[in-house]
Amino acid sequence: MLRRPAPAPAPAAWLLLAALLCDCGVWAARANKHKPWLEPTYHGIVTENDNAVLLDPPLIALDKDAPLRFAESFEVTVTKEGEICGFKIHGQNVPFDAVVVDKSTGEGLIRSKEKLDCELQKDYTFTIQAYDCGRGPDGSANAKKSHKATVHIQVNDVNEYAPVFKEKSYQASVVEGRRYESILRVEAVDADCSPQFSQICSYEIVTPDVPFTVDKDGHIKNTEKLKYGKEHQYKLTVTAYDCGKKRASEDVLVKISIKPTCTPGWQGWDSRVEYEPGTGALALFPNAHLETCDESVASVQVTVELETSHIGKGCDRDTYSEKSLHRLCGAASGTAELLPSPSGSLNWTVGLPTDNGHDSDQVFEFNGTQAVRIPDGVVSVNPKEPFTVSVWMRHGPFGRRKETILCSSDKTDMNRHHYSLFVHGCRFIFLLRQDPSGEKKYKPAEFHWKLTQVCDEEWHHYVLNVEIPRVTLYVDGVSHEPFSVTEEYPLHPSRIETQLVVGACWQEYSGVESDNETEPVPVAPAGCWTFPSGGDLHMTQFFRGDLAGLTIRSGKLTDKKVIDCLYTCKEGLDLQVPEDGGRGVKVQANPGRSVLTVEAEDVGELEKALQHVTYLNSRQFPTPGVRRLRLTSTARCFNEAACALVPPVDGSVMVLQPEEPKISLSGVHHFARAASEFESSEGVFLFPELRIISTVTREVEPNGEGDEDPTVQESLVSEEIVHDLDTCEVTVEGEELNPEQESLEVDMARLQHKGIEVSRSDLGVVFTGVDTMASYEEALHLLRYRNWNSRSLLDRKFKLVCSELNGRYISNEFQVEVNVIHTASPMEHASHMAAQPQFVHPEHRSFVDLSGHNLANPHPFAVVPSTATVVIVVCVSFLVFMIILGVFRIRAAHQRTMRDQDTGKESEMDWDDSALTITVNPMETYEDQHSEEEEEEEEEEESEDGEEEDDVTSAESESSEEEEEGGEHGDQQPANRQQQLEWDDSTLSY
């Protein structure tokens, strides 16, 4: 059955129905009027291994268009305008999204879109909006959006990382017998982001039974006093835990070294270092380290002292003569040496006690009873002109009596001291009396210096520059002014000669003993040293000590540069601060370079500087031996008080023996010259081909595999070197030179530009001065021997010896013998002279054997040859004759053999000249030789005829020849034969 639809209500009815529904709680379709609503701020937490975010407050969007949920008296009809359709997140690279869980309630959820990492980012902030599902009145979409709410999300950490130590290993050093609050600290880190898992909550020593513990901060300390004798080093294994109880991925190794009880001082130095000559600077402390035992040090001062007082005159210096040293230092002229090394021409110091050492300087000892007189003419001092006195002296505190170093006094009668140098206690005094020709008034005469150096028993160098009225004293290069000067009246005129004495003062004996230790001595010749004895003259004020290098330089003063050169040592300490170091380092050294002071605030910089302290000896041949070395240190703390008492260090530098040079002289040892050359103005050059060389012998180790073979020995190699010479002495062998008829001369004009001086005496010639071997060769090439009365002279012998360093190295003795060839008188028969001039004029005199001599520039027809020449010529001629004779005899014997073969007879010819004895007359005339040749021809013919026996000895042949020769010549020339000499050359060597 079909029902009619109800009729539609009128518009007014519709309005009434809506009003009723509104007032009575009935929900009907209507327009979307309201926006969703959210909380202004949300805070969320998410775990890095999860994607759900826990928000506070929960994410719920509210909309007023939604019906009341809890109205019980109304029938609720839900509309789309009250539903929440979604949420929208605003922000860049936000790894989250929001979803609606319930549209009707507006509940939502935020979750991560990807895996989060707290270590990369711990929190996020962004905004979120909610929108509903509403439509407009016409049914079109009209969704409303809420305001933007802020969301803060924190990423919670997960303990995914284990602790890791910062260092692969740890090490420390401790001193035994102490307990430390902290020896060292180990430290680990954790890569987790949260404080809970990233913090290290504890450390643990894994190694059992060790006397150490570690706290939660990683500090390791010892639980008992450690002993070096028990254990030198401990090795510990340590691990770490984070607050999440996660253990370190790898444990760490800790090494703790135990040192003996700490004593401040220098470590890592050698107590003995060896210095090889010629190797340059040698580092003395290359690995030095200063142990301060952990004390805070503000500054350290170190003093290095090189002890060389036992070497030479206080240190190693060139040991040339003092005169040569003055020349090398620039004081070239006017220097007279009063204590020279004894030699042939300078012999007044012979007999004085010396140190007997050639390695160092020549030192003369005076014990209070010895003195030496200087020959007249060695030195001349004029008080009106400047002069310099220089001396090396070592003197001790031997009382308060006067001790004279140098004194010039009257030889007889008046005992006046013209000038003198003496010591009195620790005072150094110089006296100079003015010349009588000067002004008659008081002038400064006696100068006093009070010096500790005078009596400290050490070597010191004294130089007096005298230029009246001023006298300046230099001691070791430092000038000193006199503290007292006494004036005296000039001397009275007299004609008394003066006597210069070293080591005492010469005066007439008064017969009264005084405080001056007057001792009578005999009048001795100049140069002899004196002993106390009876007599009219005596020595007084004897010196007790050592002297060397005493010189007087007349007419000139010595400048400071020369004085420093004479005093400067050839060995010493040096410090070259490296460019990359030396910050805050101060270095000081004394003039002799024997004391070096280094100061720095930083201990490390001081150690670097000390490692560059070197020893250097610039001599080519240094004096070998030990040099003591001492290192003293002073450390100061920040309160300016001394702390960390560093004990001194004692060591030594051993200078090894240098390779000794062998000086060799070579040339022509023997030659002859005509007498006319000796009598000429030039004379004869003694050493025309002299050669001077010097070599050293070194050991060369075998190369390659031979080093391991014990049978292979080291080989010696001679190597030529170059160095200077300071003396060459030519002496006459046999009788001394006679100045009236012979002399040794040198062209001094050609030596004026060289540092060589020449002194002559009846014993020979002495070349002195430091110069090269080539210069000495040239000087000796110029040495000539002249004899202007050579008629009675047959030969002359000379000896040459050269040396270096004042006799330290001496050459071989080179001997030269020169023979005089005298001129012959003319013969009556000129034809004979023209025929054979070398055999004419048989003078009846004893001939000189000149075999093996160098007959340079002979004059034929004017010189009679030597006996050796005659013998050689005759023997060679006879030898040729015997060879020819032997050939003919062999031929004759061969012919006889051929003839005897037919009859069955064999013959043999044998020539034996082993017992050959030749007797000839070297002075026979030309006719005798001609007759002898004819006899030889006759003998050859007889040999060819075969009339002699088959076996004929040379002795039989010779005797038969003499018989025939005697008979034939006796028949032909019985009256004209000259008396012949029999010459036996059986001892001659061919």
Buried (B, 14 or more C-beta within 10 A) or exposed (E): EEEEEEEEEEEEEEEEEEEEBEEEBBBEEBEBEBBBBBBEEBBBBBBBEBBEBBBEEEBBBBBEBBBEEEEEEEEBEEBBBBBBBBBBBEEEEBBBBBEBEEBBBBBBBBBBEEEBBBBEEBEBEBBBBBBBBBBEEEEEEBBBEBEBBBBBBBBBBBBBBBBBBEEEEBEBEBBBEEEBEEBBBBBBBBEBBBEBBBBBBBBBBEBEEBBBEBEEEBBBBBEEEBEBEEBEEBEBBBBBBBBBEBEBEEBBBBBBEBBEEBEBBBEEBEEEBEBBBEEEBBBBBBEBBBBBEEEEBBBBBBBBBBBBBEBBBBBBBBBBBBBBBBBBBEBEEBBBBBBBBBBBBBBBBEBBEBBEEBBBBBBBBBEBBBBBBBEEEBBEBEBEEBBBBBBBBBBEEBEEBBBBBBBBBBBEEEBBBBBBBBBBBBBBBBBBBBEEEEEEEEBBBBBBBBBEBBBBEBBBBBBBBBEBEEBBBBBBBEEBEBEEBEEBEBBEEEEEEBBBBBBBBBBBBEEEEEEBBBBBBBEBEBBBBBEBEEBEBBBBBBBBBBBBBBBBBBEBBBBEEBBBBBBBBBBBBBBEBEEEBBEEBEBEBEBBBBBBBBBBBBBEBBBBBBBBBBBBBBBBBBBBBBBBBBBBBBBBBEEEEEBBEBEEBEBBBEBEEBBEBBBBBEBBEBBBBBBBBBBBEEBBBBBBEBEBBBBBEEEEEEEEEEEEEEEBEEEEEEEEEEBBBBBBBBBBEEEEBEEEBBBBBBEEEEBEEBBBBBBBBEBBBBBBBBBBBEBBBBBBBBBBBBBEEBEEBEEBEBBBBBBBBBBBBBBEEBEBBBBBBBEBEEBEEEEBBEEEBBBBBBEEEEBBEBEEBEBEEEEEEEBBBBBBBBBBBBBEEBBEBBEEBBEBBBEBBEEBBEEEEEEEEEBEBEBEEEEBEBEBBBBBBBBBBEBBEEBBEEBBEEBEEBEBEBEBBBEEBBEEBEEEBEEBBEEEEEEEBEEEEEBEBEEEEE
